[in-house]
Structure formats: C-alpha cells, structure tokens
Amino acid sequence: NLIGSHDDYDWILIVSFLCRQQEASRRFSMPTAGLESQHKQENFILGSSTMDQVKGVLTLQGEALTQADINLKIAKSSQALHFQFREDKQWKLQQIQDARNHVNQALQLLSSHDDSYHFKTGAEVNKLMDAVMLQLTRARNRLTTPASMTLPELATSGLMKMFTPPMPGDVMVNFYINLSKLCLTVYQLHVLPPNTTKNFKPAGSSVLHNPGAMFELNSNRFEVSHVHKVESVVPWLNDTLVFFTISLQLCQQLKDKVGVSPG
C-alpha cells in the first residue's frame, strides 16, 4: 500500500482546509492589494477594575495599531496627561506580523502538492507534517511569548516618537500581545541624583519591568517608580490560538496514522 492513498491524502486536505477556512487564517492571509483596508478597525478599551491611573482606547486594524488614546493620572499628584498617536503614524505589532508570516509558510507547504500527487512513504508525509507543525508552533509562540526588552530599548523605541503631545521624559509606554490579550504598559520614572548613594544596578531584559528597576540613558540614571498595566481581550486572537491547537492536533493525528500504516 502506498502512503499516498486517497485516504491518507484526505488528512492533508483536512489540515489545509482548516487552515484556509478559519478566521485566523483570513486574518493572517498573504498581503494583497487593498487587504489592509479590508480589515475592519476594532476599538479596544483597556482598563483595570482595581485602578484608574491608566485608561486607553486602542484601534487595531489587522496587525497595525492605527490609533491610540491614553489617559494617565500621575501618581501622588492631581496631574492628568493625555496622549494619542499622531495622525500620520501607526504602529505595527510585530508579533502578529510574524505569526501571519509563519501561517503563510505553513499554507505554502500544504499547497505545494496538488491533488494528483501521491506520497510514496510515511517518512515523506512525516517530513511535510513536521515542517508544517514547526511553522504553526512558531506562529503560536509569537503570540504567547512577548519580546523581552531592556528599559533603554523601550526609551529609544520608535513607539515613543508617535504621540502628540510628545511623551515627557519620565513616561514610557509599551504595547504587546500576550496570548489573546492586547496589553498596554505605562512606566513612570524618576531621575536618580548624580550623587545618590543608592546602589545602582541596571535592570536586564524583561517583558514587564517592576518598580525599582534602574537604567542609564544619555549619562542620566533612572528608576521606575510606578508601573501600570492594562489589557483587553481580542476575540479573534483567541480564535487564532484555538486554530493553532486544532491544526497541530490534526497534523499529529496524521503522523500517528502514517506511523502505523504499512510502508
């Protein structure tokens, strides 16, 4: 019996069909002319039931944040700050872009054989499934594992140059995806006096820095005084994670099925 029997090839078609039909794959489809405009804009309100120092409204269109509106209450004062993206700016969420690219690679692998192709060995099927699973796993990991950054990297990020009015030097922000959530973190800083006796220890790279973290930038030393994190669930990101789980399970089922087939 050839591994390339129609019964086995049906499993390939099932995986391919699922990848192509799910909302997640439409979100991560190959870029085509006008595709960005086809992605509807979605507004997400980011806040917390336990604190009101930070509130934000973020507008997500595909992989791009096209607008951000942030209100910040300065700790220990009545000062309120308001920032929003400049009209000529939008911020690409690299995690979504990378996940989309990995899904596209998985789809290209699945479509690399037409209906007339018959797989001749179980090893051939396993090689294809391993390659597909690798891309799907990498795509999932990009959504479940936000990038670690140092505080100087955050301070000099292009994101800090996108707001009007400009962010003050003692405030930093970061956006990232964590599982199915769109997250906003706001850091308030204070400058350490040059003659301070406080033991200065620069913080390393992290997704989320804690109060007390220190860093040096342009010969100035800073300490994080307050950290505010707010988030909102993005329903289609949750659907995407389910899509990854189901697709990986189908790939594994095919590998198991081939593994017990006569070679």
Secondary structure, 3 states (H helix, E strand, C coil): CCCCCHHHHHHHHHHHHHHHHCHHHHHCCCCCCCHHHHCCCEEEEEECCCCCCEEEEEEEECCEEEEEEEEEECCCCCCEEEEEECCCCCEECHHHHHHHHHHHHHHHHHCCCCCCCCCCCHHHHHHHHHHHHHHHHHHHHHHHCCCCECHHHHHCCHHHHCEECCCCCCEEEEEEEECCEEEEEEEEEEECCCCCCCCCCECCCECCCCCCCEEEECCEEEEEEEEEEEEEECHHHHHHHHHHHHHHHHHHHHHHHHHCCCC
